[in-house]
Amino acid sequence: LAGISDVKYSPCGTYIIARDYMNVNIWDARKEAAPVRTLPVHDGIQPRLTELYEHDYVFDRFEVVTNGSGEDIYTGSYRSEFVQFGQDGSSKLYTTNMQAPSMGPVVDHGGRGAAVR
């Protein structure tokens, strides 16, 4: 589950934002020991990982982007949803208007946020 599905630099070039299946990790490009922040995206599905693995959902790939200032991070999720992590510690779940089959669990994001200037 630690495989990276997408990587982007922050607009200022100081941070690397990496998306794996469960989290968005923010790394300081000058330090490689550990991420400076980990933002859980799918923490509500932890109890169902065995089932998700058996149905190959853990191999799904999600991209990550920032807004122009780097204050917000956006990443995809299941059910045509995406998550916005804000620098103020907030997180918001959005649903697109696209009709797609339900492919994953409902996730509670718990209001954790990020800043990557």
Residue pairs with C-beta under 8 A, 6 or more apart in sequence:
1 20
1 21
1 22
1 49
1 58
2 20
3 20
3 21
4 18
4 19
4 20
5 19
5 20
5 21
5 60
5 61
5 62
5 63
6 18
6 19
6 61
6 62
6 63
6 64
7 16
7 17
7 18
7 19
7 64
8 16
8 17
8 64
8 65
8 66
9 15
9 16
9 17
9 29
10 16
10 17
10 66
10 70
10 116
10 117
11 66
11 68
11 69
11 70
11 117
12 70
12 117
13 29
14 28
14 29
14 30
14 116
14 117
15 26
15 27
15 28
15 29
15 36
15 70
15 116
16 26
16 27
16 29
17 24
17 25
17 26
17 27
17 64
17 66
17 73
17 116
18 24
18 25
18 26
18 27
18 35
18 64
19 25
19 41
19 62
19 63
19 64
19 75
21 42
21 58
21 60
21 62
22 40
22 41
22 42
22 43
22 46
23 38
23 39
23 40
23 41
23 42
24 38
24 39
24 41
24 64
24 73
24 75
24 85
24 114
25 35
25 37
25 38
25 39
26 35
26 36
26 37
26 38
26 39
26 73
26 114
26 116
27 35
27 36
28 36
37 114
39 73
39 85
39 91
39 112
39 113
39 114
40 109
40 110
40 112
41 62
41 75
41 77
41 83
41 107
41 109
42 77
42 104
42 105
42 107
43 107
43 108
43 109
43 110
44 105
44 106
44 107
44 108
45 52
45 104
45 105
45 107
48 105
49 58
52 58
52 104
52 105
57 103
57 104
60 78
60 103
60 104
62 75
62 76
62 77
63 75
63 76
64 73
64 74
64 75
65 73
65 74
65 75
66 72
66 73
66 74
66 116
67 74
69 117
70 115
70 116
70 117
71 86
71 87
71 115
71 116
71 117
72 84
72 85
72 86
72 87
72 114
73 84
73 85
73 114
73 116
74 82
74 83
74 84
74 85
75 82
75 83
75 85
76 82
76 83
77 83
77 93
77 104
77 107
78 102
78 103
78 104
78 105
78 107
79 95
79 100
79 102
79 103
79 104
79 106
80 95
80 96
80 98
80 99
80 100
81 93
81 94
81 95
81 96
81 107
82 93
82 94
82 96
83 91
83 92
83 93
83 94
83 109
84 91
84 92
84 94
85 91
85 112
85 113
85 114
86 92
86 113
86 114
86 115
87 113
87 114
87 115
87 116
87 117
88 113
89 111
89 112
89 113
90 111
90 113
91 109
91 110
91 111
91 112
91 113
92 109
93 107
93 109
